[in-house]
Amino acid sequence: MSKLLARLEKRFGKYAIEHLTFVIVGGMAGFFVLATLQPRFLTLVNLDLNQVAHGQVWRLFTYLFIPRTLSIFWIVFSLMWLWTIGTSLEAEWGAFKFNLYYLIGMLGTTIAAAIAGGGVGNEWLNASLILAFGTLFPNFEMLIFFFPLRVKWLAILTGGVMAYEAFVGDWYTRAAIISSLSNYFLFFGNDIRQLLRHGGAASHKLMRSASSEPLRPPTEVRVCAICGATDIGGADIRVCTCPKCAGPRQLCLEHARNH
């Protein structure tokens, strides 16, 4: 999978949306305000494939920004939580890989809507971000109602809730959960298989060394302006000041030599 991702990033990395988390969180905040002013607004942007077939194609994207609550307290908490997860994943993976992870989950959610014959929200897609965050940074601590909690326990709880909902829910719910998790299984499937096969011997590989260290603020991460590779991910990031760049620009070693 890593080799395939590297090839895809080399070819399509320039199309990645930088700071995708800002777009998602900003969109949800904006939709929260609009829904508070006019609750009917949400019926115009949810994922309704019947309406998409009649030309309302924006619904294929706008459902991603629908907030899960209209409570001001919970929306602030959930957006802060989503911001921390998203920026951390993007800092660890780079813009392209994070874009791809979210895109696969989005496509899976759309497929679930088609299978289930109804609208599916972004709840399980965002839950897949929690699972990815908990897998990469299991020992990272966050304050949940002023109590420190390691993210791995939150990821385990999230996975448990998803399993329970899939077990007791109807096929509509099962399709939504399984499809929205397609990104997680693709990105971490091999590690999970190794963990199940070899037990503790493979856990060190799954819980990478980065997970045992405090996360650096996203502003400290050096990112290649062309492919999105980061120094956290092992890329050799240089500052290029050649005439083509028209000023200082951060590039990985490969693109610093050939751009």
Order of alpha helices (4+ residues) and beta strands (2+ residues): alpha-alpha-alpha-alpha-alpha-alpha-alpha-beta-beta-alpha-alpha-alpha-alpha-beta-beta-alpha
